[in-house]
Amino acid sequence: MGKGIGIAAMVLGIIAIFVPFVSIYMVWLAMILAISAAFAGEKPFSAATFAICMVNVLFLSPATMAELKGVPALAVFTIILFCTTIAGWVYFAQKAKKDLSADTASDDI
């Protein structure tokens, strides 16, 4: 399920590059899907979506930057979405370490 959500997030992030003026909302939706994928354990597609959306917001869409500069709440929400994706990666990495240590401990018994 995480892989499908991650693919959908990445596709939506790519489409957001080519759509002016509503791309920030598409980026938000893509990042929400990427967060869901990250917490489901799908790191590659959520990382790709993160990179695509970050490049879109920072470099490829001047209209998006104008929207973010004009309304600080939009910028804060966008930053929160990017940070939450990183938190999903950290959570999954910790969960994977915990599961790995539990597996090795059960093998020793």
Beta strands, then each sheet from edge to edge (+ up, - down):
end
